[in-house]
């Protein structure tokens, strides 16, 4: 009898407490009405020419008037964007602010459904390695899927990937797959502490190396500042690439894609139209090389930071001008800024 009693005592204190699974369900039900599924359509230049494609991602509503935080790579240069709240019909949305170098964008939806709720961006600084977290999103289009894990590490800007050098990242072992991008990471108390960016994988699926842009990065880079959406995707040119393309020193940014209806399209920027091998690397060429904006060079990341600050002061009616390298000539493009 003592053995049975001892076994019962051990099982009682080692089995999961019923309240834990219930609290996770409660948190999920509370935050899921702020989570959205994002469907977008766009175009990209491939080796086969111009190709239309679809993107499925996730997001989260952060203000009562319908601002959605998501990953920039899901929406930044897309043409048609729709947002689906839990149990609601799709509504249209547009990008209003974006920082592709931190993989963070803000959408504005056309209509906020009555049942939608807000998850405000919380302070991510107190979060430490080992803290439990949950992620809600649409992996492979499977809407409102929940995964859980811990914060595995914390990475300062420019340490994880050269694609997103401005973002501070949480690393997590919570399952992240295609379609989770842009979705929210919450604490077990339901606080919004990050936006899912990407994972590192050799198999193509989740291997427990997921990376999430911290909420403080999102706030400081695209929410608290007067950021807009210019609708252009560009890549820095190395010195070797600039020389191969005959770009005058000190070089610039190669325009890869320009979104339809954007400020960049209205001023006349041109994206690439073909893929070429330059210095052993496949890049989209045929578009402009952006040399300067508002008279400020665009040859490196420090120059880009200066340009972004200058554009934050841009007001309706101000002159907006850029210089580009096009067809072996330096060309100036100019217009009156009419807003986004």
C-alpha positions in Angstrom: 0.0 0.0 0.0 2.9 2.4 0.8 4.4 1.7 -2.6 1.0 2.5 -4.4 0.5 5.6 -2.2 4.1 6.8 -3.0 3.5 6.2 -6.8 0.3 8.1 -6.7 2.1 11.0 -4.9 4.9 11.1 -7.5 2.4 11.0 -10.4 0.3 13.8 -8.8 3.3 16.2 -8.7 5.0 15.3 -12.0 1.9 15.2 -14.3 1.1 18.4 -16.1 -1.3 20.6 -14.1 -4.8 20.8 -15.8 -4.7 24.6 -15.3 -1.6 25.0 -17.6 -3.3 23.6 -20.8 -6.4 25.5 -20.0 -4.6 28.8 -19.6 -2.8 28.3 -22.9 -6.2 27.8 -24.5 -7.6 30.9 -22.8 -4.6 33.0 -24.1 -5.1 31.6 -27.6 -8.8 32.5 -27.6 -8.1 36.0 -26.3 -5.4 36.9 -28.8 -6.6 35.0 -31.9 -9.2 37.6 -32.7 -6.3 40.1 -33.3 -4.5 37.8 -35.6 -5.0 37.9 -39.4 -4.2 35.9 -42.5 -2.7 37.9 -45.3 -3.0 36.9 -48.9 -1.0 39.0 -51.5 -0.3 38.9 -55.2 2.7 40.3 -57.0 5.2 39.9 -59.8 8.9 39.1 -59.8 11.6 38.7 -62.4 13.0 35.2 -62.7 15.3 33.4 -65.2 12.1 32.5 -67.1 10.9 36.1 -67.3 8.2 38.1 -65.4 6.3 35.7 -63.2 3.1 36.4 -61.1 3.0 34.7 -57.7 1.0 34.6 -54.5 2.1 35.0 -51.0 0.4 33.8 -47.8 1.4 35.2 -44.5 0.1 36.3 -41.1 -0.2 39.6 -39.2 -1.7 41.1 -36.1 -3.8 44.2 -35.5 -2.0 46.7 -33.3 -4.4 49.7 -33.3 -8.2 50.0 -33.1 -8.3 51.8 -36.5 -7.0 48.8 -38.3 -3.2 49.0 -38.5 -1.6 45.5 -39.0 2.0 44.6 -38.2 3.5 42.0 -40.5 6.7 41.0 -42.2 7.9 43.2 -45.0 8.8 40.3 -47.3 5.1 39.3 -47.3 3.7 42.6 -48.6 6.4 45.2 -49.4 6.1 45.3 -53.2 2.8 43.4 -53.6 0.0 44.7 -55.9 -3.1 43.2 -54.3 -3.4 42.5 -50.5 -6.3 41.1 -48.6 -6.6 40.5 -44.9 -8.8 37.9 -43.2 -9.8 38.2 -39.5 -11.0 35.1 -37.6 -14.4 34.1 -39.0 -14.7 37.1 -41.2 -14.8 37.8 -44.9 -11.6 39.2 -46.5 -11.0 42.9 -46.6 -8.6 44.9 -48.7 -5.4 46.4 -47.2 -2.5 48.6 -48.3 1.0 49.1 -47.1 1.5 52.4 -45.2 4.9 52.0 -43.7 7.7 49.6 -44.3 11.3 48.9 -43.4 12.4 45.9 -45.5 15.9 45.9 -43.9 14.2 45.0 -40.6 11.5 42.8 -42.3 8.7 44.9 -40.8 5.7 46.5 -42.4 2.5 48.1 -41.4 -0.8 47.6 -43.3 -4.0 49.6 -43.1 -7.1 47.6 -43.6 -10.2 49.2 -45.3 -12.6 47.8 -42.8 -12.2 46.6 -39.2 -14.7 43.8 -38.4 -16.8 44.2 -35.3 -15.3 41.1 -33.6 -11.7 42.1 -34.2 -9.5 42.9 -31.2 -6.2 44.7 -30.7 -2.9 43.3 -29.4 -0.7 46.3 -28.6 3.1 46.0 -29.1 4.5 45.4 -25.7 8.0 46.2 -24.4 10.2 43.3 -25.5 13.3 44.4 -23.5 12.4 42.4 -20.3 12.1 39.1 -22.2 15.0 36.7 -21.5 16.3 33.4 -22.8 14.1 30.6 -21.5 10.8 32.5 -21.4 7.9 30.5 -22.8 6.2 32.0 -25.9 3.4 31.1 -28.4 3.0 31.9 -32.1 -0.2 32.1 -34.0 -0.3 32.1 -37.8 -1.1 30.3 -41.0 1.7 27.7 -41.7 1.2 26.4 -45.3 -2.1 28.3 -45.3 -3.5 26.4 -42.3 -5.1 29.4 -40.6 -4.9 30.2 -36.9 -2.5 27.4 -36.0 -0.8 27.6 -32.6 2.7 26.6 -31.7 4.6 27.0 -28.5 8.2 27.1 -27.4 10.8 29.2 -25.6 13.1 32.1 -26.4 16.2 30.3 -27.4 18.5 33.3 -27.9 18.5 37.0 -28.5 20.4 38.6 -31.3 21.3 42.3 -31.8 21.0 44.0 -35.2 23.3 42.9 -38.0 24.2 39.5 -36.4 21.7 37.0 -37.9 21.4 37.8 -41.6 22.6 40.4 -44.0 19.0 40.5 -45.5 17.6 42.2 -42.4 20.5 44.0 -40.8 18.5 46.5 -38.8 16.3 44.1 -36.8 16.9 42.8 -33.3 15.8 39.1 -33.3 14.4 36.6 -30.8 15.4 33.1 -31.7 12.8 30.5 -30.8 12.2 26.7 -31.0 8.5 27.3 -31.5 7.5 25.8 -34.9 7.7 28.3 -37.7 6.9 27.3 -41.3 6.0 29.1 -44.6 2.8 31.1 -43.9 3.8 32.0 -40.3 5.8 35.0 -41.6 4.4 38.2 -40.2 2.5 36.5 -37.5 2.7 37.5 -33.8 4.7 36.0 -31.0 3.1 36.3 -27.6 4.2 35.7 -24.1 2.1 33.1 -22.1 0.3 36.1 -20.7 -0.8 37.2 -24.1 1.6 40.2 -24.6 2.7 40.9 -28.2 6.5 40.8 -28.1 7.5 40.1 -31.7 6.7 39.6 -35.4 7.8 36.4 -37.1 10.4 36.8 -39.8 12.0 33.6 -41.0 13.7 30.4 -40.1 17.0 28.8 -40.9 16.5 25.3 -42.4 18.3 22.8 -44.5 15.2 20.6 -45.0 12.9 23.3 -46.0 10.7 22.8 -42.9 11.0 23.9 -39.3 14.2 22.8 -37.5 13.7 24.8 -34.4 15.7 27.8 -35.6 13.0 30.5 -36.0 13.7 34.2 -35.9 11.2 36.9 -34.7 11.7 40.6 -35.0 11.3 42.1 -31.5 8.4 44.4 -30.8 10.7 47.2 -29.9 12.4 47.0 -33.3 9.0 47.2 -35.0 8.0 50.2 -32.8 11.2 52.1 -33.2 11.7 51.5 -37.0 8.1 51.7 -38.4 5.6 52.8 -35.8 7.0 55.6 -33.7 8.8 57.3 -36.6 7.2 59.1 -39.6 7.8 56.3 -41.9 6.1 55.9 -45.3 5.9 53.4 -48.1 7.9 54.2 -51.2 7.3 50.8 -52.8 10.8 50.1 -54.1 13.0 47.0 -53.5 16.7 47.5 -54.0 20.0 45.8 -53.2 23.4 47.3 -52.4 26.0 47.0 -55.1 29.4 45.7 -54.2 32.4 47.6 -55.7 32.9 44.7 -58.1 29.3 44.6 -59.2 29.3 48.4 -59.7 32.4 48.1 -61.8 30.9 45.3 -63.8 27.8 47.4 -64.5 29.8 50.5 -65.3 28.2 52.5 -62.4 30.1 55.7 -61.6 31.7 55.9 -58.1 30.8 55.8 -55.3 28.1 53.4 -56.6 24.5 53.0 -55.5 21.6 50.7 -54.9 20.4 48.5 -57.7 16.6 48.8 -58.1 15.1 45.3 -58.3 11.4 46.0 -58.2 9.0 48.9 -58.1 5.4 48.4 -56.8 2.5 49.7 -58.9 0.8 52.8 -57.6 3.8 53.6 -55.3 5.7 56.9 -54.9 8.6 55.2 -56.6 6.6 54.4 -59.7 5.1 57.9 -59.8 8.5 59.5 -59.8 9.6 57.2 -62.6 11.9 54.6 -61.0 12.3 51.5 -63.1 12.9 48.0 -61.8 14.8 45.2 -63.4 13.6 43.0 -66.3 15.9 40.1 -66.4 18.3 37.9 -64.3 22.0 38.0 -65.0 25.1 36.5 -63.5 27.3 39.3 -62.2 30.5 38.4 -60.3 29.2 34.9 -59.9 25.9 36.0 -58.3 22.5 36.0 -59.9 20.9 39.4 -59.7 18.0 41.2 -61.3 19.3 43.7 -63.8 18.0 46.1 -66.4 16.6 48.6 -63.8 17.9 51.8 -62.5 20.8 52.2 -60.1 19.7 54.6 -57.4 22.6 57.0 -56.9 21.1 59.7 -54.6 17.9 60.8 -53.0 17.3 64.5 -52.0 21.0 65.0 -52.9 22.2 62.4 -50.4 24.3 59.6 -51.9 23.0 56.0 -51.7 26.2 54.0 -51.8 26.1 52.2 -48.4 23.9 51.6 -45.4 25.1 54.7 -43.6 23.9 56.8 -46.6 20.6 55.0 -46.6 20.0 55.9 -42.9 20.6 59.6 -43.8 18.1 59.3 -46.7 15.4 57.7 -44.6 15.7 60.5 -42.0 15.4 63.1 -44.7 12.4 61.4 -46.2 10.7 61.4 -42.7 10.6 65.2 -42.9 9.0 65.2 -46.4 5.7 67.0 -46.6 3.0 67.2 -49.2 4.0 69.8 -51.8 7.8 69.4 -51.1 10.1 68.6 -54.0 11.2 64.9 -54.2 14.1 64.2 -56.4 16.4 61.3 -57.1 19.4 60.6 -59.4 19.7 57.3 -61.1 22.1 55.6 -63.5 20.1 54.5 -66.5 21.2 53.4 -70.0 24.8 54.5 -69.1 23.7 58.0 -68.2 23.0 59.8 -65.0 19.4 60.9 -65.0 17.5 63.1 -62.5 13.9 62.4 -61.7 11.8 65.0 -59.9 8.3 65.6 -58.7 6.1 67.3 -56.2 5.4 65.0 -53.3 1.6 64.3 -53.0 1.7 61.8 -50.2 1.5 58.1 -50.0 
